[in-house]
Amino acid sequence: MFQSDGFRALERQECLRLLAKAPVGRVVYTRQALPAVLPVNFSLDTDSSVLLCTSRDSDLVRAIDGVVVAFEADEFHAEHRAGWSVVVTGRAAVVTDPAEHERLLRTGPDSWMPMRDGVFVRIEAGMVSGRELAGARVHGTA
Amino acid sequence: MFQSDGFRALERQECLRLLAKAPVGRVVYTRQALPAVLPVNFSLDTDSSVLLCTSRDSDLVRAIDGVVVAFEADEFHAEHRAGWSVVVTGRAAVVTDPAEHERLLRTGPDSWMPMRDGVFVRIEAGMVSGRELAGARVHGTA
């Protein structure tokens, strides 16, 4: 169903399927009372939560451990004015269980940055929403 | 200069040059006390503020008119684990001056969506920060 604003709302399963193929997403949070955003690579866990790997002493961990954040991924093609975006909103928490940390060392995301004392952060897939822009209104572009 | 975390901080002018070539960015704000994010196409005005075009009665306008938001754009290449991101943090406001609105109809961004009663929203380029990941640590990928 296309909505009047030109977007089609995506079902949760479709959102998760799109998320699973995105290499990079963006953590959206609040830092010192201001809106903040940081792109990171990530993976989805078996329960569809978002997993990041970062430094234990990072500003990001200090800001988001234990609080509700948004996580966004998208893919747009300017030439067609088309694409999709998905937003997961849920509680973020550092993975502290040693067995779980061990499991994620094997199956979780690998940081793109060199780091010491890396930790995994899980963002629960509490609310998942997404939308697709089909690009019907192309004009003035190829 | 590369920092210890593998990122290079970008100067303001370099950030604005990268922003100018990005077709899509993301407005980061707070909606009903939760972090929120919405991808939009945009352009940069002559004073380097970010310009969006959206519907006057949109949820986005209600949430951000008159408040400080972040605006992020990035470009990453997963195969090289490289890319850049830029964040502008500043006050967002609907353009209400008729002459300014007229000017932006000619020079401002064109919404990718069909809309009635469109307005321009300006995000002041108060704080501009950016970083580049050079992708030095590629392993296990082509």
Interface residues (C-beta under 8 A of the other chain):
Chain A: D5 G6 F7 P23 V24 R26 V28 Y29 T30 L34 P35 A36 V37 L38 P39 N41 S55 V68 V69 A70 E72 D74 F76 A78 R81 G83 S85 V87 T89 D110 W112 M113 P114 M115 L133 G135 R137 G140
Chain B: D5 G6 F7 P23 V24 R26 V28 Y29 T30 L34 P35 A36 V37 L38 P39 N41 S55 V68 V69 A70 E72 D74 F76 A78 R81 G83 S85 V87 T89 D110 W112 M113 P114 M115 L133 G135 R137 G140
